[in-house]
Amino acid sequence: MGFMDEVSSGGGTKLLKFDGRAGKYVVRGSEATFNGQEFVVDVYSANGGFLKFKGKGEPPERRMGLVFPKDLAPALTRAIAAVKAGGPAVVDVVADPR
């Protein structure tokens, strides 16, 4: 059985988190680690987020979203091409035509 067979439930996305105390990446809800492993990532479906803790007795604010929104792919492609050609690139995520 391969590593991904061990940590995958057969379908769906596995969430990884970094355990700063142990200094390793682990599968959320498991003891399986991803250190020293190679795997393929679909960056356009990668999600990131944060928790913002508030006052005592208040629920934390949770924010999750795409790290690389798909609608920015054309703008990012143009910026990468400009940099590879030796020029500067700026991506305006608000006004850049997609």
Z-matrix of the N, CA and C atoms (Angstrom, degrees):
N
C 1 1.449
C 2 1.523 1 108.43
N 3 1.329 2 116.83 1 134.02
C 4 1.448 3 121.78 2 -179.74
C 5 1.514 4 112.63 3 -82.42
N 6 1.325 5 114.45 4 167.90
C 7 1.458 6 120.58 5 -178.74
C 8 1.525 7 112.14 6 -57.77
N 9 1.348 8 116.72 7 -46.66
C 10 1.455 9 119.08 8 -178.21
C 11 1.528 10 111.67 9 -66.52
N 12 1.328 11 117.15 10 -30.81
C 13 1.460 12 119.43 11 175.22
C 14 1.520 13 110.89 12 -63.76
N 15 1.329 14 115.74 13 -34.80
C 16 1.459 15 120.13 14 -178.78
C 17 1.521 16 112.40 15 -70.98
N 18 1.349 17 117.12 16 -37.66
C 19 1.459 18 119.65 17 -174.99
C 20 1.521 19 113.55 18 -99.03
N 21 1.321 20 117.68 19 -10.93
C 22 1.447 21 120.81 20 -178.61
C 23 1.524 22 110.60 21 -94.28
N 24 1.314 23 115.22 22 144.43
C 25 1.462 24 119.49 23 178.01
C 26 1.520 25 110.65 24 -89.91
N 27 1.331 26 116.61 25 8.85
C 28 1.452 27 120.02 26 179.99
C 29 1.513 28 113.18 27 94.58
N 30 1.283 29 118.18 28 -8.74
C 31 1.452 30 121.80 29 178.95
C 32 1.506 31 110.03 30 -174.57
N 33 1.283 32 116.12 31 154.55
C 34 1.452 33 119.58 32 179.28
C 35 1.511 34 112.00 33 89.17
N 36 1.301 35 114.52 34 171.72
C 37 1.447 36 122.03 35 -175.66
C 38 1.520 37 110.62 36 -94.23
N 39 1.320 38 115.50 37 136.96
C 40 1.457 39 120.50 38 174.39
C 41 1.514 40 108.99 39 -92.35
N 42 1.299 41 116.77 40 134.53
C 43 1.452 42 121.50 41 177.51
C 44 1.517 43 109.20 42 -92.42
N 45 1.327 44 115.95 43 131.21
C 46 1.452 45 121.48 44 176.32
C 47 1.516 46 108.56 45 -105.21
N 48 1.304 47 115.24 46 148.20
C 49 1.457 48 119.14 47 173.39
C 50 1.523 49 107.24 48 -138.17
N 51 1.327 50 115.72 49 155.74
C 52 1.452 51 120.69 50 178.31
C 53 1.511 52 108.29 51 -98.88
N 54 1.318 53 116.29 52 122.20
C 55 1.459 54 122.48 53 176.42
C 56 1.522 55 107.05 54 -90.75
N 57 1.331 56 116.94 55 99.12
C 58 1.458 57 121.76 56 -176.28
C 59 1.511 58 113.85 57 -64.28
N 60 1.313 59 116.90 58 -31.44
C 61 1.468 60 119.36 59 179.50
C 62 1.516 61 111.71 60 -68.82
N 63 1.339 62 115.42 61 -40.98
C 64 1.472 63 119.91 62 -179.49
C 65 1.522 64 111.70 63 -89.61
N 66 1.351 65 117.30 64 -17.18
C 67 1.457 66 121.32 65 -179.80
C 68 1.518 67 113.35 66 70.13
N 69 1.344 68 116.49 67 40.02
C 70 1.465 69 119.54 68 -179.65
C 71 1.526 70 110.31 69 -147.63
N 72 1.329 71 114.88 70 157.44
C 73 1.462 72 121.72 71 173.66
C 74 1.519 73 108.45 72 -89.58
N 75 1.321 74 115.95 73 135.18
C 76 1.458 75 120.57 74 179.73
C 77 1.517 76 109.64 75 -131.09
N 78 1.333 77 115.36 76 156.26
C 79 1.455 78 121.05 77 173.77
C 80 1.520 79 106.73 78 -76.51
N 81 1.319 80 115.94 79 130.73
C 82 1.456 81 120.12 80 -178.53
C 83 1.522 82 110.16 81 -58.54
N 84 1.327 83 116.07 82 129.70
C 85 1.450 84 121.14 83 179.33
C 86 1.519 85 113.61 84 80.18
N 87 1.332 86 117.64 85 16.37
C 88 1.459 87 121.68 86 -177.41
C 89 1.521 88 109.07 87 -146.61
N 90 1.305 89 116.09 88 167.29
C 91 1.458 90 121.56 89 174.77
C 92 1.526 91 111.50 90 -97.68
N 93 1.343 92 118.00 91 -2.84
C 94 1.467 93 122.26 92 -178.64
C 95 1.520 94 109.65 93 -66.98
N 96 1.339 95 117.47 94 133.51
C 97 1.456 96 121.94 95 -179.86
C 98 1.524 97 111.01 96 -106.72
N 99 1.323 98 115.70 97 158.45
C 100 1.462 99 122.09 98 177.46
C 101 1.520 100 111.52 99 -110.72
N 102 1.318 101 119.56 100 8.14
C 103 1.457 102 120.89 101 179.04
C 104 1.511 103 110.04 102 -67.96
N 105 1.332 104 116.53 103 134.20
C 106 1.452 105 121.50 104 178.29
C 107 1.516 106 114.07 105 76.27
N 108 1.315 107 117.70 106 6.55
C 109 1.463 108 121.28 107 -178.96
C 110 1.529 109 109.54 108 -104.08
N 111 1.306 110 116.45 109 151.91
C 112 1.453 111 121.43 110 173.22
C 113 1.521 112 107.75 111 -109.98
N 114 1.339 113 115.93 112 139.03
C 115 1.449 114 120.18 113 178.16
C 116 1.519 115 109.01 114 -153.73
N 117 1.300 116 116.80 115 160.83
C 118 1.457 117 122.92 116 -178.77
C 119 1.521 118 108.95 117 -96.05
N 120 1.324 119 115.53 118 136.59
C 121 1.456 120 120.93 119 -178.82
C 122 1.523 121 109.07 120 -121.81
N 123 1.308 122 116.14 121 132.81
C 124 1.464 123 121.51 122 172.54
C 125 1.523 124 106.15 123 -90.35
N 126 1.345 125 116.46 124 94.08
C 127 1.460 126 120.15 125 -172.61
C 128 1.519 127 112.93 126 -63.08
N 129 1.330 128 117.38 127 -26.44
C 130 1.459 129 118.43 128 -179.59
C 131 1.526 130 112.70 129 -75.78
N 132 1.320 131 117.95 130 -8.27
C 133 1.459 132 119.25 131 173.65
C 134 1.531 133 111.36 132 -113.51
N 135 1.343 134 116.23 133 7.49
C 136 1.469 135 120.50 134 179.11
C 137 1.530 136 109.74 135 -69.66
N 138 1.309 137 115.72 136 135.87
C 139 1.455 138 122.12 137 178.85
C 140 1.512 139 110.31 138 -114.06
N 141 1.288 140 116.01 139 148.63
C 142 1.459 141 122.45 140 174.79
C 143 1.507 142 108.40 141 -138.70
N 144 1.294 143 115.08 142 166.74
C 145 1.448 144 117.63 143 179.75
C 146 1.505 145 112.81 144 -177.49
N 147 1.315 146 114.91 145 -172.93
C 148 1.458 147 119.90 146 179.80
C 149 1.523 148 110.05 147 -153.89
N 150 1.304 149 114.51 148 164.05
C 151 1.459 150 122.92 149 171.06
C 152 1.520 151 107.21 150 -116.16
N 153 1.303 152 117.35 151 132.13
C 154 1.460 153 121.33 152 175.94
C 155 1.519 154 107.14 153 -114.57
N 156 1.322 155 115.19 154 111.65
C 157 1.447 156 119.95 155 -178.08
C 158 1.517 157 110.17 156 -79.54
N 159 1.338 158 114.64 157 137.88
C 160 1.462 159 120.88 158 -177.64
C 161 1.523 160 108.53 159 -109.34
N 162 1.290 161 116.41 160 -154.22
C 163 1.453 162 120.92 161 -178.48
C 164 1.523 163 112.87 162 -70.45
N 165 1.296 164 115.43 163 168.27
C 166 1.457 165 121.67 164 -179.09
C 167 1.523 166 110.43 165 -60.11
N 168 1.328 167 115.88 166 131.96
C 169 1.455 168 121.49 167 179.80
C 170 1.516 169 114.53 168 86.06
N 171 1.337 170 118.12 169 -6.10
C 172 1.464 171 121.34 170 179.01
C 173 1.528 172 109.33 171 -100.10
N 174 1.327 173 116.45 172 141.14
C 175 1.467 174 118.38 173 178.42
C 176 1.531 175 110.44 174 -70.19
N 177 1.329 176 117.34 175 148.34
C 178 1.467 177 119.07 176 178.49
C 179 1.522 178 111.34 177 -70.67
N 180 1.321 179 114.97 178 154.04
C 181 1.465 180 121.34 179 174.90
C 182 1.523 181 106.95 180 -83.93
N 183 1.322 182 117.39 181 126.78
C 184 1.465 183 122.26 182 -179.09
C 185 1.516 184 109.56 183 -112.85
N 186 1.322 185 116.22 184 130.43
C 187 1.461 186 121.76 185 177.17
C 188 1.523 187 109.03 186 -129.04
N 189 1.311 188 116.37 187 125.02
C 190 1.464 189 122.48 188 176.24
C 191 1.520 190 107.62 189 -133.92
N 192 1.314 191 115.65 190 146.70
C 193 1.453 192 119.22 191 177.75
C 194 1.515 193 110.97 192 -173.46
N 195 1.318 194 114.93 193 174.58
C 196 1.451 195 120.50 194 179.88
C 197 1.524 196 110.00 195 -67.39
N 198 1.323 197 116.36 196 137.33
C 199 1.456 198 121.51 197 176.78
C 200 1.523 199 109.93 198 -74.04
N 201 1.310 200 116.63 199 -42.24
C 202 1.461 201 123.39 200 179.01
C 203 1.525 202 108.33 201 -123.22
N 204 1.316 203 118.69 202 88.70
C 205 1.465 204 119.85 203 -179.27
C 206 1.526 205 111.98 204 -56.86
N 207 1.325 206 116.04 205 137.79
C 208 1.469 207 121.04 206 -177.20
C 209 1.517 208 112.47 207 -61.18
N 210 1.315 209 117.59 208 -31.03
C 211 1.456 210 118.50 209 -178.56
C 212 1.526 211 112.56 210 -70.88
N 213 1.340 212 117.47 211 -12.22
C 214 1.459 213 120.61 212 176.57
C 215 1.523 214 112.44 213 -91.18
N 216 1.316 215 117.91 214 -6.44
C 217 1.467 216 120.68 215 -176.52
C 218 1.532 217 112.58 216 -55.66
N 219 1.344 218 120.65 217 -46.46
C 220 1.464 219 118.85 218 178.52
C 221 1.532 220 112.95 219 -60.86
N 222 1.334 221 116.83 220 -41.75
C 223 1.464 222 120.26 221 179.85
C 224 1.523 223 110.78 222 -65.61
N 225 1.328 224 117.45 223 -40.56
C 226 1.461 225 120.79 224 178.27
C 227 1.521 226 111.14 225 -67.26
N 228 1.317 227 117.68 226 -37.49
C 229 1.469 228 121.57 227 178.19
C 230 1.527 229 109.96 228 -62.47
N 231 1.346 230 117.03 229 -43.78
C 232 1.469 231 120.32 230 178.08
C 233 1.524 232 111.13 231 -64.23
N 234 1.326 233 116.94 232 -39.97
C 235 1.468 234 120.49 233 -179.79
C 236 1.530 235 110.99 234 -65.72
N 237 1.320 236 117.36 235 -42.26
C 238 1.469 237 120.88 236 178.91
C 239 1.522 238 110.26 237 -63.42
N 240 1.328 239 117.07 238 -42.05
C 241 1.467 240 120.83 239 178.40
C 242 1.527 241 110.45 240 -62.36
N 243 1.325 242 118.06 241 -40.50
C 244 1.464 243 121.59 242 179.59
C 245 1.525 244 110.86 243 -64.07
N 246 1.333 245 117.29 244 -42.50
C 247 1.461 246 121.14 245 179.83
C 248 1.524 247 110.52 246 -67.19
N 249 1.321 248 117.51 247 -41.67
C 250 1.463 249 120.52 248 178.04
C 251 1.524 250 111.52 249 -62.86
N 252 1.333 251 116.41 250 -29.30
C 253 1.466 252 120.95 251 178.54
C 254 1.527 253 111.45 252 -82.11
N 255 1.325 254 117.37 253 -0.29
C 256 1.457 255 121.02 254 177.04
C 257 1.507 256 115.14 255 95.06
N 258 1.304 257 117.70 256 4.71
C 259 1.461 258 120.71 257 -178.70
C 260 1.518 259 112.08 258 -102.76
N 261 1.319 260 116.32 259 172.23
C 262 1.472 261 120.21 260 176.99
C 263 1.529 262 110.12 261 -82.08
N 264 1.292 263 115.96 262 162.15
C 265 1.463 264 120.44 263 177.64
C 266 1.523 265 109.81 264 -145.47
N 267 1.310 266 114.84 265 137.11
C 268 1.458 267 122.11 266 174.67
C 269 1.515 268 106.82 267 -131.66
N 270 1.310 269 116.87 268 132.47
C 271 1.458 270 120.86 269 176.70
C 272 1.521 271 107.45 270 -110.42
N 273 1.318 272 115.95 271 114.77
C 274 1.452 273 122.07 272 177.20
C 275 1.524 274 107.05 273 -90.50
N 276 1.299 275 117.19 274 104.80
C 277 1.463 276 120.86 275 -173.61
C 278 1.524 277 112.74 276 -73.26
N 279 1.319 278 117.38 277 -9.01
C 280 1.454 279 120.37 278 179.32
C 281 1.521 280 111.15 279 -98.44
N 282 1.337 281 118.02 280 -47.97
C 283 1.455 282 120.63 281 -171.90
C 284 1.523 283 114.55 282 -106.53
N 285 1.332 284 119.05 283 -9.26
C 286 1.459 285 120.99 284 -177.03
C 287 1.519 286 109.72 285 -65.08
N 288 1.339 287 117.45 286 124.46
C 289 1.471 288 118.71 287 178.43
C 290 1.521 289 110.79 288 -63.48
N 291 1.308 290 115.24 289 136.02
C 292 1.458 291 120.18 290 -176.99
C 293 1.483 292 107.29 291 -106.08
